[in-house]
Amino acid sequence: QVQLVESGGGFVQPGGSLRLSCAASGFAFRQYAMSWYRQAPGKERELVAIITSFDININYADSVKGRFTISRDNAKNTVYLQMNSLKPEDTAVYYCRARTSSNDYWGQGTQVTVSS
C-alpha cells in the first residue's frame, strides 16, 4: 500500500522556521522524483520545490528561493522541506508528491500557518 505521510506543519511567527517531512512507503522511493506543493485558501495548488531521483536536479519556485531547501534521505524513504524566513504568504496546506512517468502519488497535506 502506497503511503505519503507529511508532518512538521504548524503555527509560526513571521521570520520563523519549520521543517516538513514526508515519509514514504509502498513504492521504490529512490526511483521517484519528490516534490512539495502548497495550496492557499482560494488559490490553485502550486509547486514549491522538486528534487529528482538521485538528487540530479533540484528546483524551487521563485517565491521561496533562498529561503526553502528540499532534501531527501533515500535510506529513510523521506523527503524534507526546510523552510526559513517564513512569511504570511507562505501560509498554505503543503503536500508531498512522488512521481515517475507511470505513477503519481500525493500525501494528505499538512497545514502551515505564518502569522503574528
KENUDREN-508572 format. One record per atom (N, C-alpha, C): residue number from 1; x, y, z. Coordinates in pm, 1 decimal. Atoms other than C-alpha are relative to their C-alpha. Layout:
// KENUDREN-508572
   marnu         xx         yy         zz
     NUM          X          Y          Z
...
// end
This chain:
// KENUDREN-508572
   marnu         xx         yy         zz
       1       84.5     -119.7        0.0
       1        0.0        0.0        0.0
       1       88.3      124.9        0.0
       2      -77.0     -123.1       11.1
       2      140.9      333.8     -109.4
       2      -46.2      100.4      104.9
       3       31.5     -104.5      -96.9
       3      159.5      597.8      161.4
       3      103.3      111.3       -7.5
       4      -82.7     -119.1      -18.7
       4      296.5      950.3      180.4
       4      -58.8       73.7      118.8
       5       51.4      -60.1     -122.3
       5      264.8     1095.5      527.3
       5       83.7      122.7       34.5
       6      -68.4     -124.7      -32.5
       6      353.3     1459.9      582.9
       6      -10.9       29.8      148.6
       7        2.0      -45.5     -139.0
       7      440.3     1602.5      922.4
       7       87.6      123.1       12.6
       8      -85.0     -115.2      -26.1
       8      601.0     1908.6     1074.8
       8      -66.3      134.8      -17.9
       9       69.8     -126.6       16.1
       9      342.6     2170.2      991.2
       9      -39.6       57.7      134.7
      10       42.1      -63.6     -122.5
      10      212.3     2414.9     1245.7
      10      -12.1      148.8      -14.3
      11       14.8     -145.0       -6.1
      11      184.5     2775.5     1350.5
      11      135.2       60.4       35.2
      12     -128.5      -65.2      -25.1
      12      486.6     3004.4     1334.4
      12      -12.8      148.7      -29.6
      13        0.0     -143.9       23.5
      13      550.3     3376.8     1350.4
      13       84.4       34.4     -122.2
      14      -83.2      -42.2      113.7
      14      690.6     3565.5     1051.3
      14      147.1        3.5       37.7
      15     -142.7        9.3      -25.8
      15     1063.7     3511.7     1024.0
      15       43.2     -131.5       60.3
      16      -31.4      127.6      -61.6
      16     1041.7     3172.6     1187.1
      16       30.3     -109.1     -100.8
      17      -37.6      114.8       82.4
      17     1131.2     2827.7     1057.0
      17      -85.0     -121.9       34.5
      18       62.4      131.1      -18.3
      18      965.2     2491.2     1011.5
      18       70.6      -98.9      -91.1
      19      -52.2      106.8       84.6
      19     1086.4     2160.6      876.4
      19     -109.6     -101.7      -23.1
      20       99.7       99.3       37.2
      20      836.7     1945.0      692.1
      20       69.4     -130.3      -37.8
      21      -47.9      132.2       38.6
      21      888.7     1572.3      649.0
      21     -111.2      -73.2      -73.6
      22       95.2       85.4       71.8
      22      722.3     1329.2      412.2
      22       57.8     -140.8       -1.9
      23      -45.1      138.5       -8.2
      23      763.3      962.0      495.2
      23      -75.1      -84.1     -102.0
      24       58.6       78.3      108.9
      24      704.9      729.9      200.6
      24       11.1     -148.8       27.1
      25       -4.7      144.9       -9.6
      25      623.6      362.1      187.2
      25      -84.4      -60.4     -111.3
      26       79.6       73.0       98.4
      26      491.6      104.4      -56.3
      26       43.9       14.9     -143.7
      27      -52.4      -12.7      136.5
      27      698.3      200.6     -360.1
      27      150.5       24.5        7.1
      28     -146.2      -12.9        7.7
      28     1061.3      230.3     -476.2
      28       38.8      147.4        7.1
      29      -16.5     -142.7      -26.1
      29     1123.3      570.3     -323.6
      29      113.8       63.0      -79.4
      30     -117.5      -62.7       61.4
      30     1469.1      629.6     -467.0
      30      -15.2       22.4     -150.1
      31       20.6      -13.0      144.0
      31     1338.2      599.3     -822.6
      31      -95.2      114.6      -35.8
      32      102.8     -101.0       22.7
      32     1083.0      876.0     -778.2
      32       52.8      141.2       17.0
      33      -17.3     -142.5      -24.7
      33     1106.8     1249.0     -822.3
      33      -95.2       38.6      112.9
      34       80.8      -40.6     -114.3
      34      981.5     1402.0     -498.3
      34      -15.5      151.5       -1.0
      35       23.2     -143.5        2.7
      35      825.1     1741.6     -468.4
      35      -94.8       41.0      111.4
      36       92.3      -62.6      -93.4
      36      641.5     1973.7     -235.5
      36      -84.0      101.1      -76.6
      37       94.5      -97.0       53.2
      37      335.2     2166.3     -340.9
      37      -69.5       68.2      118.1
      38       80.7      -64.1     -102.8
      38      120.0     2408.4     -149.5
      38     -125.8       59.9      -62.8
      39      125.4      -58.8       45.6
      39     -233.3     2538.1     -174.7
      39      -54.7       89.7      110.1
      40       57.3      -97.3      -92.2
      40     -353.3     2852.7       -4.2
      40     -150.0       11.3      -25.8
      41      145.3      -13.2       18.2
      41     -725.0     2922.8       50.0
      41      -33.7       86.2     -121.3
      42       43.7      -74.3      116.4
      42     -887.5     3030.7     -274.4
      42       98.3        4.7     -114.3
      43     -102.4       -1.2      104.5
      43     -575.2     2964.2     -479.0
      43       24.8     -140.3      -52.6
      44      -34.1      129.2       58.2
      44     -454.9     2688.1     -707.1
      44      122.7      -59.1       69.8
      45     -117.3       66.9      -53.4
      45     -206.4     2431.2     -590.0
      45      121.5       36.4      -84.9
      46     -119.8      -41.1       72.1
      46      147.3     2537.0     -682.4
      46      121.8      -80.2       45.8
      47     -124.7       69.7      -30.2
      47      485.9     2370.3     -699.4
      47       88.9       90.4       83.7
      48      -92.6      -72.9      -86.3
      48      721.1     2478.4     -421.8
      48      143.7      -41.0      -29.2
      49     -135.9       49.1       21.3
      49     1025.4     2257.2     -475.9
      49       -6.0     -142.9      -48.7
      50       -5.8      136.1       52.7
      50     1127.1     1940.4     -653.7
      50      143.5      -48.5        3.9
      51     -130.5       64.3        1.9
      51     1416.5     1700.7     -618.8
      51      -15.7     -131.7      -74.7
      52       14.6      119.0       81.6
      52     1464.6     1433.7     -880.5
      52       68.3     -118.6       66.9
      53      -64.3      118.7      -53.0
      53     1576.2     1078.5     -816.9
      53      151.6       17.1       -6.2
      54     -146.2       -6.5      -10.7
      54     1940.4     1053.5     -709.8
      54       51.7      143.7        0.6
      55      -39.2     -140.7      -20.6
      55     1944.1     1432.1     -648.5
      55       61.1       63.4     -123.9
      56      -59.1      -53.5      121.8
      56     2024.4     1504.7    -1010.9
      56      -38.4      145.4      -21.0
      57       47.2     -137.0       17.5
      57     1813.3     1817.9    -1024.4
      57      -84.0       44.1      118.6
      58       80.7      -61.8     -104.3
      58     1665.8     2049.9     -762.9
      58      -46.9      135.5      -52.0
      59       54.1     -127.9       44.0
      59     1437.5     2339.3     -844.8
      59      -99.6       54.5      101.2
      60       89.0      -67.4      -94.7
      60     1238.3     2593.8     -647.2
      60      -86.7      102.6      -71.7
      61       80.5     -112.9       45.0
      61      956.6     2833.0     -706.0
      61       75.5      128.5       33.7
      62      -70.5     -126.0      -23.8
      62     1088.4     3188.1     -732.4
      62      -34.0       58.6      136.7
      63       46.1      -60.6     -125.3
      63      887.4     3286.7     -427.1
      63       67.6      -57.5      124.1
      64      -62.9       62.5     -117.3
      64     1082.7     3051.1     -199.0
      64      150.4      -16.0      -14.6
      65     -144.1       13.9       21.4
      65     1432.4     3057.6     -349.2
      65       77.6       77.1      105.7
      66      -82.3      -62.5     -103.0
      66     1694.0     3131.7      -86.7
      66      -56.4      -14.6      140.8
      67       62.0       16.7     -132.3
      67     1452.0     3053.7      198.0
      67      -31.8     -145.9       31.3
      68       38.7      139.8      -18.9
      68     1344.1     2690.9      145.6
      68      108.0      -90.9      -58.4
      69      -93.3      100.0       50.3
      69     1560.0     2382.6       98.1
      69      -67.0     -136.2        1.4
      70       53.5      135.7       10.6
      70     1439.8     2045.7      -25.6
      70      115.8      -98.4        4.7
      71     -102.0      104.9       -5.1
      71     1635.1     1730.7       50.7
      71      -70.3     -134.4       15.6
      72       56.1      134.3      -14.0
      72     1582.4     1356.8       58.0
      72      102.0      -93.1       63.3
      73      -81.8      104.2      -59.4
      73     1715.2     1062.6      253.9
      73      -54.7     -132.0      -52.1
      74       49.9      122.7       61.4
      74     1675.7      752.0       41.2
      74        6.2     -119.3       95.2
      75       -7.6      108.5      -97.7
      75     1778.7      528.5      331.4
      75     -121.4       -0.5       92.8
      76      116.7      -12.3      -88.2
      76     1482.0      658.5      532.0
      76     -129.3       17.8      -77.6
      77      119.2      -20.1       83.8
      77     1241.9      695.7      237.5
      77      -75.7      127.2       39.6
      78       58.0     -123.9      -50.3
      78     1184.0     1052.6      345.5
      78       52.5      119.4      -79.6
      79      -37.6     -126.4       61.6
      79     1184.4     1391.0      176.7
      79      -33.6      111.4       98.6
      80       13.8     -109.2      -95.8
      80     1220.2     1714.1      371.9
      80      -15.7      134.0      -72.3
      81        3.3     -138.0       46.9
      81     1142.0     2079.2      323.0
      81       32.9       88.7      119.2
      82      -40.2      -95.5     -102.7
      82     1335.3     2317.7      543.5
      82      -46.1      137.9      -44.2
      83       57.7     -129.7       34.7
      83     1152.6     2649.6      548.1
      83       48.2      103.5      100.9
      84      -53.1     -107.3      -84.6
      84     1329.0     2957.2      684.9
      84      -58.4      133.7      -44.0
      85       47.8     -135.9       28.7
      85     1236.7     3324.6      697.9
      85     -143.6       -2.1      -51.0
      86      138.4       18.3       44.9
      86      871.9     3234.0      671.7
      86      -76.2      131.7        0.1
      87       81.6     -119.4       18.8
      87      624.2     3496.4      554.9
      87     -147.4      -37.6        8.7
      88      143.4       31.0       -4.4
      88      248.0     3523.1      598.5
      88      -50.8      -60.5     -130.7
      89       44.0       54.3      128.6
      89      209.8     3448.1      227.6
      89       43.8     -144.1      -23.0
      90      -33.5      142.0        6.4
      90      366.4     3106.8      288.2
      90     -108.5      -86.7       64.3
      91      109.6       74.6      -62.0
      91       50.4     3007.2      474.8
      91      -75.2      -80.5     -104.4
      92       63.6       90.4       96.0
      92      -99.2     2706.4      298.4
      92        0.2     -141.6       56.7
      93      -15.3      143.2      -23.7
      93     -154.4     2335.2      310.5
      93      110.8      -48.0      -92.2
      94     -115.1       48.0       75.3
      94      168.6     2170.2      199.6
      94      -15.3     -150.0      -25.8
      95       18.1      138.3       43.6
      95      153.1     1844.4        3.9
      95      130.7      -56.3      -54.9
      96     -111.6       76.6       54.4
      96      416.4     1587.5      -78.0
      96      -49.1      -78.4     -121.7
      97       34.8       73.3      122.3
      97      416.4     1428.6     -423.7
      97      117.0      -87.2      -41.0
      98      -98.5       93.7       53.1
      98      600.1     1126.0     -562.3
      98      -42.1      -35.3     -141.7
      99       40.6       16.4      138.8
      99      612.0     1084.9     -935.0
      99      108.5      -67.3      -82.9
     100      -82.2       50.0      109.3
     100      755.9      877.6    -1216.2
     100      -80.8       20.8     -128.6
     101       73.6      -13.7      125.5
     101      649.2      861.0    -1580.4
     101     -130.5      -79.0        0.9
     102      119.0       84.7        0.5
     102      389.8      599.1    -1490.3
     102      -82.2        6.0      128.5
     103       70.9       -4.8     -127.7
     103      291.5      664.6    -1126.6
     103        3.6      139.9       58.6
     104       13.3     -133.3      -56.4
     104      179.2      971.3     -934.9
     104      -74.7      -11.8      132.3
     105       58.7       15.5     -131.6
     105      114.8      973.2     -558.7
     105        6.4      132.8       76.2
     106        8.0     -121.3      -81.4
     106        9.1     1250.7     -320.5
     106      -24.0      -36.3      146.2
     107       30.0       11.0     -141.1
     107        9.2     1287.0       54.3
     107     -127.2       75.2       33.9
     108      125.9      -60.4      -43.2
     108     -278.8     1418.5      260.0
     108       13.6      147.9       34.9
     109      -25.2     -140.3      -27.3
     109     -117.0     1753.9      335.6
     109       20.3       30.5      147.0
     110      -21.6      -49.1     -135.3
     110       -0.7     1941.4      642.1
     110      -12.1      152.9       -2.5
     111       27.9     -143.1       -3.0
     111     -109.4     2291.1      740.1
     111      118.7       77.9       55.7
     112      -99.9      -95.5      -47.5
     112      145.7     2570.0      773.0
     112      -67.2      136.5        9.3
     113       58.5     -132.5      -20.4
     113       25.0     2898.8      919.3
     113      107.4       94.2       53.3
     114      -98.8     -100.0      -38.4
     114      251.5     3202.7      939.3
     114      -74.9      129.0       34.3
     115       77.6     -115.6      -43.6
     115      104.4     3483.8     1143.6
     115       57.4       55.0      129.5
     116      -41.3      -61.8     -125.3
     116      187.0     3730.1     1415.0
     116     -118.4        9.2       96.2
// end
